[in-house]
Amino acid sequence: MSFPLSGENLTCIRGDRVVFAGLDFAVARGGALLLTGRNGSGKTSLLRLMAGLAAPADGMIRHNGEDYRDDPASHRADIHYVAHYDAAKPALTVRENLAFWTELHGGGDVMAGLAAFDLENLASLPARFLSAGQRRRLALARLIAIKAGIWLLDEPSVALDAASLDSLRQLIAAHRRDGGAVVASTHAELGLDDAENLDVSAFARQRAAAS
């Protein structure tokens, strides 16, 4: 079976410290993978490896069954990584920020992204005036404005109110029904009851026991 995203025997080193080692994962089409583990166990580091923003010290990440390094452009085009920190340019308006991301990815539907997270009335507001929750909704709007098969979400519910969190749950469910894959690091309930669970902490303990 060819998974849209998988990893084999991954080792992550940050500074001089082995964050985790011997880690395997796989997420299927329409599937979800929930990353758990104590703070500092490497959940964000693993998401960055999945996104191609950092390279594993050992092991391999595959995109549709192939080493993602063989076609990094295709890998990047199929990935949405929403990090813990929101990437919004303060001087640009909400619409301009979202348009910047769509242009960077070769096009998209800015208005659909705004509508998905109830941002239409804020479209002309510079991002520096947004609240934390509004900035988070703007970051998440990229998921809808730009089509990608794999969503990598690092604490996506941070600063969201109940209505926005419900919208995110519904969008994740729709994405999965369409065959998309989701990997999330979160302490909130995202409606991923059927998700595979990966305790990243277990791989830190494995290396500690082996050393």
Accessible surface in RSA format (square Angstrom, percent):
REM  Atomic radii and reference values for relative SASA: ProtOr
REM  Chains: A
REM  Algorithm: Lee & Richards
REM  Probe-radius: 1.40
REM  Slices: 20
REM RES _ NUM      All-atoms   Total-Side   Main-Chain    Non-polar    All polar
REM                ABS   REL    ABS   REL    ABS   REL    ABS   REL    ABS   REL
RES MET A   1   183.03  94.8 100.02  66.2  83.01 197.6  89.07  75.7  93.96 124.5
RES SER A   2    61.15  51.7  42.80  57.1  18.35  42.3  44.07  93.9  17.07  23.9
RES PHE A   3    57.93  29.0  55.50  34.4   2.43   6.3  55.50  33.6   2.43   7.0
RES PRO A   4     5.32   3.9   5.32   4.9   0.00   0.0   5.32   4.4   0.00   0.0
RES LEU A   5     0.00   0.0   0.00   0.0   0.00   0.0   0.00   0.0   0.00   0.0
RES SER A   6    14.15  12.0  14.15  18.9   0.00   0.0   7.22  15.4   6.94   9.7
RES GLY A   7     2.43   3.0   0.00   N/A   2.43   3.0   0.00   0.0   2.43   5.4
RES GLU A   8    76.35  43.8  76.07  57.5   0.28   0.7  33.22  64.3  43.13  35.2
RES ASN A   9    81.45  56.2  80.57  77.9   0.88   2.1  23.77  57.2  57.68  55.8
RES LEU A  10     0.00   0.0   0.00   0.0   0.00   0.0   0.00   0.0   0.00   0.0
RES THR A  11    12.80   9.1  12.80  13.0   0.00   0.0   6.82   9.2   5.98   9.0
RES CYS A  12    11.04   8.3   9.99  11.1   1.05   2.5   1.05   2.7   9.99  10.8
RES ILE A  13    89.30  50.8  61.18  45.6  28.12  67.8  61.18  44.1  28.12  76.3
RES ARG A  14   113.90  47.8 105.20  53.6   8.70  20.7  65.73  89.8  48.18  29.2
RES GLY A  15    70.36  86.8   0.00   N/A  70.36  86.8  44.30 121.6  26.07  58.4
RES ASP A  16   155.20 108.7 117.20 116.7  37.99  89.8  40.88  96.2 114.31 114.0
RES ARG A  17   117.36  49.3 112.45  57.3   4.91  11.7  70.19  95.9  47.17  28.6
RES VAL A  18    46.86  30.8  31.33  28.4  15.53  37.4  31.33  27.2  15.53  42.1
RES VAL A  19     0.65   0.4   0.15   0.1   0.51   1.2   0.15   0.1   0.51   1.4
RES PHE A  20     0.00   0.0   0.00   0.0   0.00   0.0   0.00   0.0   0.00   0.0
RES ALA A  21     5.91   5.4   5.39   8.3   0.51   1.2   5.65   8.0   0.25   0.7
RES GLY A  22    23.59  29.1   0.00   N/A  23.59  29.1  10.85  29.8  12.74  28.5
RES LEU A  23     0.00   0.0   0.00   0.0   0.00   0.0   0.00   0.0   0.00   0.0
RES ASP A  24    85.37  59.8  77.47  77.1   7.90  18.7  30.43  71.6  54.94  54.8
RES PHE A  25    14.37   7.2   0.20   0.1  14.17  36.9  11.40   6.9   2.97   8.5
RES ALA A  26    39.29  36.1  23.57  36.4  15.72  35.8  23.57  33.2  15.72  41.6
RES VAL A  27     3.72   2.4   0.81   0.7   2.91   7.0   3.72   3.2   0.00   0.0
RES ALA A  28    29.00  26.7  25.62  39.5   3.39   7.7  25.62  36.1   3.39   9.0
RES ARG A  29   140.84  59.1 119.11  60.7  21.73  51.7  53.12  72.6  87.72  53.2
RES GLY A  30    22.31  27.5   0.00   N/A  22.31  27.5  10.47  28.7  11.84  26.5
RES GLY A  31    15.41  19.0   0.00   N/A  15.41  19.0  15.41  42.3   0.00   0.0
RES ALA A  32     5.16   4.7   0.01   0.0   5.15  11.7   0.01   0.0   5.15  13.6
RES LEU A  33     7.61   4.2   7.50   5.4   0.11   0.3   7.50   5.3   0.11   0.3
RES LEU A  34    42.30  23.6  42.30  30.3   0.00   0.0  42.30  29.7   0.00   0.0
RES LEU A  35     1.43   0.8   0.00   0.0   1.43   3.6   0.00   0.0   1.43   3.9
RES THR A  36    43.28  30.8  39.41  40.0   3.87   9.2  39.22  52.7   4.06   6.1
RES GLY A  37    21.17  26.1   0.00   N/A  21.17  26.1   9.25  25.4  11.93  26.7
RES ARG A  38   132.10  55.5 116.31  59.3  15.79  37.6  72.02  98.4  60.08  36.4
RES ASN A  39   134.42  92.7 110.28 106.6  24.14  58.1  35.38  85.1  99.04  95.7
RES GLY A  40    50.62  62.4   0.00   N/A  50.62  62.4  33.66  92.4  16.95  38.0
RES SER A  41     2.69   2.3   0.00   0.0   2.69   6.2   2.54   5.4   0.15   0.2
RES GLY A  42     4.50   5.6   0.00   N/A   4.50   5.6   2.57   7.1   1.93   4.3
RES LYS A  43    20.77  10.1  18.53  11.4   2.24   5.3  13.26  11.9   7.50   8.0
RES THR A  44    61.98  44.1  59.60  60.4   2.38   5.7  41.61  55.9  20.38  30.8
RES SER A  45    12.44  10.5   8.89  11.9   3.55   8.2   5.82  12.4   6.62   9.3
RES LEU A  46     0.00   0.0   0.00   0.0   0.00   0.0   0.00   0.0   0.00   0.0
RES LEU A  47     0.00   0.0   0.00   0.0   0.00   0.0   0.00   0.0   0.00   0.0
RES ARG A  48    96.34  40.4  96.34  49.1   0.00   0.0  20.00  27.3  76.34  46.3
RES LEU A  49     2.88   1.6   2.79   2.0   0.09   0.2   2.79   2.0   0.09   0.2
RES MET A  50     0.00   0.0   0.00   0.0   0.00   0.0   0.00   0.0   0.00   0.0
RES ALA A  51     6.96   6.4   2.06   3.2   4.90  11.1   2.06   2.9   4.90  13.0
RES GLY A  52    33.11  40.8   0.00   N/A  33.11  40.8   2.30   6.3  30.81  69.0
RES LEU A  53    97.65  54.4  71.17  50.9  26.48  66.6  75.30  52.9  22.35  60.1
RES ALA A  54    40.14  36.9  28.70  44.3  11.45  26.0  40.13  56.5   0.01   0.0
RES ALA A  55    80.58  74.1  55.06  85.0  25.52  58.1  55.06  77.5  25.52  67.6
RES PRO A  56    21.88  15.9   5.80   5.3  16.08  58.4   5.80   4.8  16.08  99.9
RES ALA A  57    61.87  56.9  18.20  28.1  43.67  99.3  29.73  41.9  32.14  85.1
RES ASP A  58    79.09  55.4  73.32  73.0   5.77  13.6  18.60  43.8  60.49  60.3
RES GLY A  59    24.58  30.3   0.00   N/A  24.58  30.3  10.89  29.9  13.69  30.7
RES MET A  60    54.52  28.2  53.21  35.2   1.32   3.1  53.98  45.9   0.54   0.7
RES ILE A  61     0.96   0.5   0.10   0.1   0.86   2.1   0.10   0.1   0.86   2.3
RES ARG A  62    67.14  28.2  67.14  34.2   0.00   0.0  11.60  15.9  55.54  33.7
RES HIS A  63    16.49   9.0  13.04   9.1   3.45   8.8   4.86   5.0  11.63  13.5
RES ASN A  64    60.82  41.9  49.34  47.7  11.48  27.7  19.13  46.0  41.69  40.3
RES GLY A  65    27.48  33.9   0.00   N/A  27.48  33.9  16.09  44.2  11.39  25.5
RES GLU A  66   112.29  64.5 112.13  84.8   0.16   0.4  40.92  79.1  71.37  58.3
RES ASP A  67    21.11  14.8  18.44  18.3   2.68   6.3   7.75  18.2  13.36  13.3
RES TYR A  68    21.08   9.8  18.05  10.3   3.03   7.9  14.39  10.8   6.69   8.2
RES ARG A  69   136.81  57.4 117.05  59.7  19.75  47.0  53.96  73.8  82.84  50.2
RES ASP A  70   111.33  78.0  75.91  75.6  35.42  83.8  29.93  70.4  81.41  81.2
RES ASP A  71    79.29  55.5  76.12  75.8   3.17   7.5  30.86  72.6  48.43  48.3
RES PRO A  72    59.09  43.1  58.87  53.7   0.22   0.8  59.09  48.8   0.00   0.0
RES ALA A  73    60.21  55.4  54.50  84.1   5.71  13.0  56.03  78.9   4.18  11.1
RES SER A  74    49.25  41.6  39.53  52.8   9.72  22.4  20.32  43.3  28.93  40.5
RES HIS A  75     1.33   0.7   1.33   0.9   0.00   0.0   1.28   1.3   0.06   0.1
RES ARG A  76   140.28  58.9 135.44  69.0   4.84  11.5  59.85  81.8  80.43  48.7
RES ALA A  77    65.44  60.2  49.05  75.7  16.39  37.3  54.52  76.8  10.92  28.9
RES ASP A  78    35.26  24.7  33.45  33.3   1.81   4.3  10.40  24.5  24.85  24.8
RES ILE A  79    10.75   6.1   5.93   4.4   4.82  11.6   5.93   4.3   4.82  13.1
RES HIS A  80     6.67   3.6   5.83   4.1   0.85   2.2   1.48   1.5   5.20   6.0
RES TYR A  81    36.68  17.1  21.16  12.0  15.52  40.4  18.47  13.9  18.21  22.4
RES VAL A  82     1.60   1.1   1.60   1.4   0.00   0.0   1.60   1.4   0.00   0.0
RES ALA A  83    31.85  29.3  28.79  44.4   3.06   7.0  28.79  40.5   3.06   8.1
RES HIS A  84    72.77  39.8  63.68  44.3   9.09  23.3  33.78  34.8  38.99  45.4
RES TYR A  85   182.60  85.3 173.17  98.5   9.43  24.5 130.94  98.4  51.66  63.7
RES ASP A  86    44.54  31.2  16.55  16.5  27.99  66.2   3.75   8.8  40.80  40.7
RES ALA A  87    55.78  51.3  36.03  55.6  19.75  44.9  47.87  67.4   7.91  21.0
RES ALA A  88    25.36  23.3   4.00   6.2  21.36  48.6   5.04   7.1  20.32  53.8
RES LYS A  89   102.59  50.0 100.93  61.9   1.66   3.9  49.84  44.9  52.75  56.2
RES PRO A  90    83.08  60.6  81.97  74.7   1.11   4.0  83.08  68.6   0.00   0.0
RES ALA A  91    80.00  73.6  61.36  94.7  18.64  42.4  61.81  87.1  18.19  48.2
RES LEU A  92    52.48  29.2  52.48  37.5   0.00   0.0  52.48  36.9   0.00   0.0
RES THR A  93    25.59  18.2  25.59  25.9   0.00   0.0  23.89  32.1   1.70   2.6
RES VAL A  94     0.00   0.0   0.00   0.0   0.00   0.0   0.00   0.0   0.00   0.0
RES ARG A  95    99.85  41.9  99.85  50.9   0.00   0.0  38.26  52.3  61.58  37.3
RES GLU A  96    82.67  47.5  78.47  59.4   4.20  10.0  30.80  59.6  51.87  42.4
RES ASN A  97     2.54   1.8   2.54   2.5   0.00   0.0   1.26   3.0   1.28   1.2
RES LEU A  98     0.26   0.1   0.21   0.2   0.05   0.1   0.26   0.2   0.00   0.0
RES ALA A  99    26.02  23.9  26.02  40.2   0.00   0.0  26.02  36.6   0.00   0.0
RES PHE A 100    76.01  38.0  71.89  44.5   4.12  10.7  74.68  45.3   1.33   3.8
RES TRP A 101    51.73  20.8  51.73  25.0   0.00   0.0  49.08  26.2   2.65   4.3
RES THR A 102     6.14   4.4   6.14   6.2   0.00   0.0   0.38   0.5   5.76   8.7
RES GLU A 103   132.50  76.1 111.15  84.1  21.35  50.8  46.08  89.1  86.42  70.6
RES LEU A 104   113.84  63.4  82.02  58.7  31.82  80.0  87.96  61.8  25.89  69.7
RES HIS A 105    71.86  39.3  38.48  26.7  33.39  85.4  28.55  29.4  43.31  50.4
RES GLY A 106    75.15  92.7   0.00   N/A  75.15  92.7  37.97 104.2  37.18  83.3
RES GLY A 107    39.91  49.2   0.00   N/A  39.91  49.2  30.29  83.1   9.62  21.5
RES GLY A 108    53.03  65.4   0.00   N/A  53.03  65.4  16.80  46.1  36.23  81.1
RES ASP A 109    77.05  54.0  72.41  72.1   4.64  11.0  28.46  67.0  48.60  48.5
RES VAL A 110    27.73  18.2  23.85  21.6   3.88   9.3  23.85  20.7   3.88  10.5
RES MET A 111   104.64  54.2 102.84  68.1   1.80   4.3  93.19  79.2  11.45  15.2
RES ALA A 112    35.29  32.4  24.22  37.4  11.06  25.2  32.26  45.4   3.03   8.0
RES GLY A 113     0.00   0.0   0.00   N/A   0.00   0.0   0.00   0.0   0.00   0.0
RES LEU A 114     0.00   0.0   0.00   0.0   0.00   0.0   0.00   0.0   0.00   0.0
RES ALA A 115    54.37  50.0  36.99  57.1  17.38  39.5  37.16  52.3  17.21  45.6
RES ALA A 116    25.70  23.6   3.78   5.8  21.92  49.9  16.57  23.3   9.14  24.2
RES PHE A 117     4.64   2.3   0.07   0.0   4.58  11.9   4.13   2.5   0.52   1.5
RES ASP A 118   103.47  72.5  96.02  95.6   7.45  17.6  28.79  67.7  74.68  74.5
RES LEU A 119     0.00   0.0   0.00   0.0   0.00   0.0   0.00   0.0   0.00   0.0
RES GLU A 120    75.69  43.5  62.81  47.5  12.88  30.7  31.12  60.2  44.57  36.4
RES ASN A 121   149.07 102.8 112.80 109.0  36.27  87.3  33.33  80.2 115.74 111.9
RES LEU A 122    37.16  20.7  36.45  26.1   0.71   1.8  37.16  26.1   0.00   0.0
RES ALA A 123     3.17   2.9   2.77   4.3   0.40   0.9   2.77   3.9   0.40   1.1
RES SER A 124    84.07  71.0  67.62  90.2  16.45  37.9  44.36  94.5  39.70  55.6
RES LEU A 125    59.66  33.2  56.48  40.4   3.18   8.0  58.34  41.0   1.32   3.5
RES PRO A 126    30.51  22.2  30.51  27.8   0.00   0.0  30.51  25.2   0.00   0.0
RES ALA A 127     2.60   2.4   1.08   1.7   1.52   3.5   1.19   1.7   1.41   3.7
RES ARG A 128   142.58  59.9 108.88  55.5  33.70  80.2  50.23  68.7  92.34  56.0
RES PHE A 129   121.68  60.9  94.77  58.7  26.91  70.0  99.78  60.5  21.90  62.7
RES LEU A 130     8.57   4.8   0.00   0.0   8.57  21.5   0.17   0.1   8.40  22.6
RES SER A 131    60.16  50.8  47.90  63.9  12.26  28.2  51.40 109.4   8.77  12.3
RES ALA A 132    51.35  47.2  44.08  68.0   7.27  16.5  44.37  62.5   6.98  18.5
RES GLY A 133    15.43  19.0   0.00   N/A  15.43  19.0  11.02  30.2   4.41   9.9
RES GLN A 134    43.17  24.1  42.94  31.4   0.23   0.5   2.73   5.8  40.44  30.7
RES ARG A 135    89.27  37.5  89.01  45.4   0.26   0.6  18.12  24.8  71.15  43.1
RES ARG A 136     3.22   1.4   3.22   1.6   0.00   0.0   3.12   4.3   0.10   0.1
RES ARG A 137    31.14  13.1  31.14  15.9   0.00   0.0   3.15   4.3  27.99  17.0
RES LEU A 138     7.24   4.0   6.84   4.9   0.40   1.0   6.84   4.8   0.40   1.1
RES ALA A 139     5.07   4.7   2.18   3.4   2.89   6.6   4.77   6.7   0.29   0.8
RES LEU A 140     0.00   0.0   0.00   0.0   0.00   0.0   0.00   0.0   0.00   0.0
RES ALA A 141     0.00   0.0   0.00   0.0   0.00   0.0   0.00   0.0   0.00   0.0
RES ARG A 142    19.82   8.3  19.82  10.1   0.00   0.0   1.46   2.0  18.35  11.1
RES LEU A 143     3.44   1.9   0.42   0.3   3.02   7.6   0.42   0.3   3.02   8.1
RES ILE A 144    29.24  16.6  27.79  20.7   1.45   3.5  27.93  20.1   1.31   3.6
RES ALA A 145     2.60   2.4   0.00   0.0   2.60   5.9   0.00   0.0   2.60   6.9
RES ILE A 146     7.72   4.4   7.71   5.7   0.01   0.0   7.72   5.6   0.00   0.0
RES LYS A 147   171.76  83.8 153.06  93.9  18.69  44.5 111.30 100.2  60.45  64.4
RES ALA A 148    15.74  14.5   1.32   2.0  14.42  32.8   8.61  12.1   7.13  18.9
RES GLY A 149    27.62  34.1   0.00   N/A  27.62  34.1  23.58  64.7   4.05   9.1
RES ILE A 150     0.81   0.5   0.81   0.6   0.00   0.0   0.81   0.6   0.00   0.0
RES TRP A 151     6.27   2.5   6.27   3.0   0.00   0.0   5.51   2.9   0.75   1.2
RES LEU A 152     0.00   0.0   0.00   0.0   0.00   0.0   0.00   0.0   0.00   0.0
RES LEU A 153     0.00   0.0   0.00   0.0   0.00   0.0   0.00   0.0   0.00   0.0
RES ASP A 154     3.03   2.1   3.03   3.0   0.00   0.0   0.00   0.0   3.03   3.0
RES GLU A 155    25.57  14.7  25.57  19.3   0.00   0.0  14.35  27.7  11.23   9.2
RES PRO A 156     0.00   0.0   0.00   0.0   0.00   0.0   0.00   0.0   0.00   0.0
RES SER A 157    18.32  15.5  10.92  14.6   7.41  17.1   2.57   5.5  15.75  22.1
RES VAL A 158    63.35  41.7  57.49  52.0   5.87  14.1  63.35  55.0   0.00   0.0
RES ALA A 159    54.04  49.7  13.17  20.3  40.87  93.0  32.62  45.9  21.42  56.7
RES LEU A 160    24.04  13.4   0.12   0.1  23.91  60.1   0.65   0.5  23.39  62.9
RES ASP A 161    84.63  59.3  70.69  70.4  13.94  33.0  46.45 109.3  38.18  38.1
RES ALA A 162    85.95  79.0  69.21 106.8  16.74  38.1  75.60 106.5  10.35  27.4
RES ALA A 163    74.84  68.8  61.43  94.8  13.40  30.5  69.96  98.5   4.88  12.9
RES SER A 164    11.56   9.8   8.12  10.8   3.43   7.9   3.37   7.2   8.19  11.5
RES LEU A 165    27.90  15.5  27.90  20.0   0.00   0.0  27.90  19.6   0.00   0.0
RES ASP A 166    63.63  44.6  63.63  63.3   0.00   0.0  14.29  33.6  49.35  49.2
RES SER A 167    37.23  31.5  34.14  45.6   3.10   7.1   7.39  15.7  29.85  41.8
RES LEU A 168     0.00   0.0   0.00   0.0   0.00   0.0   0.00   0.0   0.00   0.0
RES ARG A 169    71.27  29.9  67.61  34.5   3.66   8.7  25.54  34.9  45.73  27.7
RES GLN A 170   109.70  61.3 102.32  74.8   7.38  17.6  40.99  87.2  68.72  52.1
RES LEU A 171    38.60  21.5  36.83  26.4   1.77   4.4  36.96  26.0   1.64   4.4
RES ILE A 172     1.90   1.1   1.90   1.4   0.00   0.0   1.90   1.4   0.00   0.0
RES ALA A 173    40.99  37.7  35.18  54.3   5.81  13.2  40.22  56.6   0.77   2.0
RES ALA A 174    34.18  31.4  33.38  51.5   0.80   1.8  33.82  47.6   0.36   1.0
RES HIS A 175    22.93  12.5  17.86  12.4   5.07  13.0  10.46  10.8  12.47  14.5
RES ARG A 176    36.44  15.3  30.57  15.6   5.87  14.0  10.67  14.6  25.78  15.6
RES ARG A 177   183.03  76.9 144.25  73.5  38.78  92.3  78.22 106.9 104.81  63.5
RES ASP A 178   127.05  89.0  89.41  89.0  37.64  89.0  30.05  70.7  96.99  96.7
RES GLY A 179    34.89  43.0   0.00   N/A  34.89  43.0  24.54  67.4  10.35  23.2
RES GLY A 180     6.30   7.8   0.00   N/A   6.30   7.8   5.25  14.4   1.05   2.3
RES ALA A 181     0.40   0.4   0.10   0.2   0.31   0.7   0.10   0.1   0.31   0.8
RES VAL A 182     0.00   0.0   0.00   0.0   0.00   0.0   0.00   0.0   0.00   0.0
RES VAL A 183     0.00   0.0   0.00   0.0   0.00   0.0   0.00   0.0   0.00   0.0
RES ALA A 184     0.00   0.0   0.00   0.0   0.00   0.0   0.00   0.0   0.00   0.0
RES SER A 185     1.24   1.0   1.24   1.7   0.00   0.0   0.00   0.0   1.24   1.7
RES THR A 186    14.69  10.4   1.46   1.5  13.22  31.5   1.64   2.2  13.04  19.7
RES HIS A 187   148.56  81.2 109.51  76.1  39.05  99.9  85.35  88.0  63.21  73.6
RES ALA A 188    34.11  31.4  16.45  25.4  17.66  40.2  25.13  35.4   8.99  23.8
RES GLU A 189   100.27  57.6  89.10  67.4  11.17  26.6  57.44 111.1  42.83  35.0
RES LEU A 190     4.67   2.6   0.44   0.3   4.23  10.6   0.44   0.3   4.23  11.4
RES GLY A 191    45.86  56.6   0.00   N/A  45.86  56.6  22.85  62.7  23.01  51.5
RES LEU A 192    12.09   6.7   3.56   2.6   8.52  21.4   5.10   3.6   6.98  18.8
RES ASP A 193   133.60  93.6  96.09  95.6  37.51  88.7  45.03 106.0  88.58  88.3
RES ASP A 194   106.12  74.3  74.01  73.7  32.11  75.9  50.16 118.1  55.95  55.8
RES ALA A 195    21.74  20.0   0.69   1.1  21.05  47.9   1.39   2.0  20.35  53.9
RES GLU A 196   118.58  68.1 115.12  87.1   3.45   8.2  37.00  71.6  81.58  66.6
RES ASN A 197    93.76  64.7  62.67  60.6  31.09  74.9  31.36  75.5  62.41  60.3
RES LEU A 198    18.59  10.4  17.91  12.8   0.69   1.7  18.59  13.1   0.00   0.0
RES ASP A 199    51.14  35.8  46.60  46.4   4.54  10.7  19.70  46.4  31.44  31.4
RES VAL A 200     0.00   0.0   0.00   0.0   0.00   0.0   0.00   0.0   0.00   0.0
RES SER A 201     4.28   3.6   4.28   5.7   0.00   0.0   4.02   8.6   0.26   0.4
RES ALA A 202    38.70  35.6  32.40  50.0   6.30  14.3  32.84  46.3   5.86  15.5
RES PHE A 203    37.61  18.8  37.61  23.3   0.00   0.0  37.61  22.8   0.00   0.0
RES ALA A 204    19.04  17.5  12.21  18.8   6.83  15.5  14.07  19.8   4.96  13.1
RES ARG A 205   126.48  53.1 121.78  62.1   4.70  11.2  64.54  88.2  61.94  37.5
RES GLN A 206    97.34  54.4  87.35  63.8   9.99  23.8  39.06  83.2  58.27  44.2
RES ARG A 207    92.15  38.7  90.74  46.3   1.42   3.4  24.83  33.9  67.33  40.8
RES ALA A 208    69.72  64.1  49.90  77.0  19.83  45.1  56.30  79.3  13.42  35.5
RES ALA A 209    90.33  83.1  51.33  79.2  39.00  88.7  64.15  90.3  26.18  69.4
RES ALA A 210    85.54  78.6  42.81  66.1  42.73  97.2  54.36  76.6  31.18  82.6
RES SER A 211   116.08  98.1  50.82  67.8  65.26 150.3  70.66 150.5  45.42  63.6
END  Absolute sums over single chains surface
CHAIN  1 A    10031.6       7693.3       2338.3       5447.1       4584.4
END  Absolute sums over all chains
TOTAL         10031.6       7693.3       2338.3       5447.1       4584.4
